[in-house]
Amino acid sequence: MTEISKEYAAALFMLAEETGLAEEFSRSLDIMEDAFVQNPELVEYLAAPTIPKQERTQALQEIFGDLVQEHLLSFAQLLCEKGHIRSFVTCAREFREMLQRRQNIASARVVSAVELTEAEQLEIKKKLEAASGHSVLLECRLDPSLIAGLVIYMDGKVMDGSLRHRLRELKEVMDE
C-alpha cells in the first residue's frame, strides 16, 4: 500500500470515528469499490487530466450521489481533485483493516491444495482465534500447485504447511 493511501485512509477513519459512522462508511466504500473494480474505465475517466476536475467530480456526484454516504462522496471527489482516485481501492482496504483492528477482528487467508470442507474451515478458524485472541474473518482460496497442505497468511505472518514448501526445504538440505 502506498503511503498516500494510508494517509487518506487514516483521515477517513478519524472522520468515521468522530461522526460514529464507521459501519456506514464501510458500506459506502464497498459500493464504490465494487463500481471501480467492475468498471476500470470509470477510474481512468476520473483520473484523466484532460477532463476538467469539475466535470469529473460532477460525474461522481451523478453516479454515487444517492447511493453512498455524503462524506464518502466528498472523499472520492477529493481524491479525484488531487489526482489520487486510482488509490481509492487501496484506501478502502486500508480503512477496512483499521476498522477490523478497532473491532478486534483479524483477517486470515488460507490457501489450500484442495477445497476445504466447512468443518475444516471452522476448525482452522477456531485454532486461529485461540492462537491470536481475536475474532477471525477467514478467506479460503485454492492453489493446486501446493500439492498438499495449506498456507495461512495472518497478521503479517505466513504459516506454510504445504508439501511444496516441505519439498523445497528438503531440496535445500540435500544441496548443502
C-alpha positions in Angstrom: 0.0 0.0 0.0 1.3 3.4 -0.8 1.9 6.0 1.9 -0.6 8.3 0.3 -3.3 5.6 0.5 -2.6 5.1 4.2 -2.7 8.8 5.0 -6.1 9.3 3.2 -7.5 6.1 4.8 -6.3 7.3 8.2 -8.0 10.7 7.8 -11.2 9.0 6.6 -11.1 6.6 9.6 -10.7 9.5 12.0 -13.7 11.2 10.5 -15.7 7.9 10.7 -14.8 7.6 14.4 -15.7 11.3 15.1 -19.0 11.0 13.4 -19.8 7.5 14.7 -20.5 6.4 11.1 -17.8 3.8 10.6 -20.1 1.0 9.5 -22.0 3.3 7.1 -18.6 4.5 5.7 -17.6 0.8 5.2 -20.8 0.0 3.3 -20.4 3.1 1.1 -16.7 2.1 0.5 -17.9 -1.3 -0.6 -20.4 0.2 -3.1 -17.8 2.5 -4.6 -15.0 -0.1 -4.6 -17.2 -2.6 -6.4 -18.1 0.0 -9.1 -14.4 0.9 -9.6 -13.3 -2.7 -9.8 -16.1 -3.7 -12.1 -15.6 -0.6 -14.3 -11.9 0.2 -14.6 -12.8 2.6 -17.4 -14.6 4.7 -14.9 -11.4 5.1 -12.8 -9.5 6.0 -16.0 -12.1 8.7 -16.8 -11.9 10.1 -13.3 -8.1 10.1 -13.4 -7.8 11.7 -16.9 -6.1 15.1 -16.5 -7.5 16.2 -19.9 -11.0 16.2 -18.4 -11.8 19.2 -16.2 -11.8 18.4 -12.5 -15.3 19.9 -12.1 -16.7 17.5 -14.8 -15.0 14.5 -13.1 -16.3 15.4 -9.6 -19.8 16.0 -11.0 -19.7 12.5 -12.6 -19.0 11.1 -9.1 -22.0 13.0 -7.8 -24.3 11.8 -10.6 -23.1 8.1 -10.2 -22.9 7.8 -6.4 -24.9 10.8 -5.0 -27.9 8.7 -4.0 -26.0 5.5 -3.2 -23.3 6.4 -0.7 -22.8 8.4 2.5 -22.1 12.1 1.7 -18.7 12.1 3.4 -17.6 9.2 1.2 -18.8 11.0 -1.9 -16.7 14.1 -0.8 -13.8 11.8 -0.1 -13.9 10.3 -3.6 -14.2 13.8 -5.1 -11.2 15.0 -3.1 -9.2 12.0 -4.4 -10.3 12.9 -7.9 -9.4 16.6 -7.5 -5.9 15.8 -6.0 -5.2 13.2 -8.8 -5.3 10.2 -6.4 -8.5 8.5 -7.5 -6.6 5.4 -8.6 -5.7 4.9 -4.9 -9.4 4.6 -3.9 -9.4 0.8 -3.7 -6.2 0.7 -1.6 -7.7 3.4 0.7 -10.8 1.4 1.1 -8.9 -1.7 2.0 -6.7 0.2 4.5 -9.9 1.7 6.1 -11.4 -1.8 6.5 -8.2 -3.0 8.1 -8.3 -0.1 10.6 -11.9 -0.8 11.3 -11.2 -4.5 11.9 -8.3 -3.7 14.3 -10.6 -1.4 16.3 -13.2 -4.2 16.4 -10.5 -6.7 17.5 -11.0 -8.7 14.3 -8.2 -10.3 12.3 -8.2 -11.4 8.7 -6.7 -14.7 7.6 -6.3 -16.0 4.1 -6.0 -19.8 3.9 -4.6 -21.2 0.6 -5.1 -24.9 0.2 -4.3 -27.5 -2.4 -7.8 -28.9 -2.2 -11.2 -27.5 -1.4 -11.7 -27.3 2.4 -15.0 -28.5 3.9 -17.0 -26.3 6.1 -15.9 -28.3 9.1 -12.2 -27.9 8.2 -12.7 -24.2 7.8 -14.4 -23.9 11.1 -11.6 -25.9 12.8 -8.9 -23.7 11.3 -10.9 -20.6 12.3 -11.2 -21.8 15.9 -7.5 -22.5 16.1 -6.5 -19.2 14.7 -8.9 -17.4 17.1 -7.4 -19.3 20.0 -3.9 -18.5 19.0 -4.4 -14.8 18.2 -7.0 -13.9 20.8 -9.1 -12.2 18.1 -12.2 -13.0 16.1 -11.0 -14.1 12.7 -12.5 -13.5 9.3 -11.4 -16.4 7.1 -10.9 -16.2 3.4 -10.2 -19.5 1.7 -8.6 -20.0 -1.7 -7.4 -22.9 -3.8 -3.9 -23.3 -5.3 -3.3 -26.8 -6.7 0.4 -26.1 -7.1 0.8 -26.5 -3.3 0.4 -30.3 -4.0 -1.0 -30.9 -0.4 -1.4 -29.0 2.8 -2.1 -25.3 3.2 -0.6 -21.8 3.7 -2.1 -19.4 6.2 -1.5 -15.6 5.9 -2.5 -13.7 9.0 -1.2 -10.6 10.9 1.7 -10.2 8.5 2.9 -13.8 9.1 3.0 -16.7 6.9 2.5 -20.3 8.2 3.4 -22.6 5.3 2.4 -26.2 5.9 2.3 -27.1 2.2 4.0 -30.1 0.7 5.6 -27.8 -1.9 7.3 -25.9 0.9 8.5 -29.1 2.6 9.9 -30.4 -0.6 11.7 -27.1 -1.2 13.2 -27.4 2.3 14.3 -30.9 1.7 16.0 -29.9 -1.6 17.9 -27.2 0.2 19.2 -29.6 2.8 20.2 -32.1 0.1 22.0 -29.3 -1.8 24.2 -28.5 1.2 
